[in-house]
């Protein structure tokens, strides 16, 4: 799919560099066909030396003749960057944007051309190849474009495709923000272990690995979490008392409300 494709990454920050590194490690794109840009010349030189690719400060120059342009930038930079490159972008190119709360329609309208745009929402575990990314195609995207995006983000974790772009706000609130919710759960479980006498380092390892293992059980068995929970909860045992405390503290409703509140915030930013 990518043998002769030329890919430009605008914004080689943490996520941009992660995608760059994964494309090289997985032999998706030849190094000579990869390029990246950063706002600072010194950083551009570091990336060029580290990955042996060509880097730029000028986005307009970089995107010329490229097949895929990845916008690995923050939402507030989108309009400025698109204004910078729109004169040279053609309808033969595919644009993939990972800017949160930025619709494909907004990007298409800013470009003022029938450009193929795919919106992607990866999360930070992509940095260790355990990410969750959701793709949403714009009006001019075809199946080959989706397959290319699936390959790019599949190299850093799991990928799903949705057609209803309004659901991307929920995706942002759930899997995009989700790692933060998980970290506070790990932190809280760790504090519980420390409170009852465990060394902090051990308590943190137990908490993190337990969440990791439980998550893999859900993904690999395909079983409903409630059934997996019941398998751990023996009659009159330890777990049921712990669950009672969680329910009494409102953890279930609190997490539901967290996703709901974050979804509304994402919608607000999108508007």
Beta strands, then each sheet from edge to edge (+ up, - down):
strand 1: 7-10
strand 2: 34-37
strand 3: 54-56
strand 4: 68-71
strand 5: 94-97
strand 6: 116-121
strand 7: 131-137
strand 8: 157-162
sheet 1: 3+ 2+ 1+ 4+ 5+ 6+ 7- 8-
end
